[in-house]
């Protein structure tokens, strides 16, 4: 009998845990005010955006995501299940990862039934990874026990041959409390440390000592989620490039900047010459300036001559991580004076959510402040004043 426990067709104890006391907070005058839960999450996200500048970062990232597909991922504490929730968030993460790290690469490895399988190779094409993740949205795919050691060894074989200036990372999404490994896993941890591969872990169940040991030895980050919103926030933190190691070598990198051209005869590009992506032959594409090999998308490493092919906007977008936009100062409505509208969207400014750029002194609303720091990375007020000065 569901009785009073029934809520929208299900048991109330199956619903997401609600912290009702966080809805009400005390203002500066001692009164009680209603605070929306979405606002709390966004304010928390804004605090995470405060990244220090002038820090050496690993800009050319090579990241492997290890996804647990064991029977523990079929648990329904995340809706509709841990696996489906993880697949949805990882697809969003993949798009955001390449948007913020356009000259980086990503690969995906899955583990279940005591084995590890490479779902997608290291590549800079986000569609390959999102398509591979969508193929795992099948019933009864979660089975057996994971093998953390086999998955780490699979990732290490692909990361060890990379040049020393590249950032080597592994992100583990683990739902199981156990791992079934063929030998001493601590030896694998030592080899990852020697190869300077940073391993970070997102736990979906509880803290596991072996995972914490891995993150500590490799200077990674270990987090255990609280709910889906917390899961999303933790996952998106890995979009930002990590700080480079102190002993990382500096090296000059040869890059090519191909133009998008249309040839007289149709041809097959090298990026689609193998696998299921071989679907059509066209006459347009990016041609390597060194060996004239054809590719349909950038960035990519030429398979014929090994030259890294990028576009100028890719480098410009990666540059924003080295010198992030300064945080806007929060001000009150008394300091707004005659500027009562947001400089960006021209909406009426709220009483308590007003932010001022320290350079151009323009005012912005909360939504525009988040958009500028998360996506735009350029202050509209500063840009408009620079444009006017250059025109004059």
Secondary structure by P-SEA (a helix, b strand, c coil): ccccccccccccccccccccccccccccccbbbbbbaaaaaaaaaaaaaccccccccccbbbbbbbbbcccccccccccccaaaaaaaaaaaaaaaaaaacccbbbbbbbbccccccccccccccaaaaaaaaaaaccccccccbbbaaaaaaaaaaaccccccccccbbbbbccccbbbbcccaaaaaaaaaaabbbbbbbbcccccaaaaaaaaaacbbbbbbccaaaaaaaaacccccccccccbbbbbbbbbbcccccccbbbbcccccccccccccccbbbbccccbbbbccccccccccbbbbbcaaaaaaaacccccccbbbbbccccccccccccccccccccccccccccccccccaaaaaaaaccccccaaaaaaaaaaaac
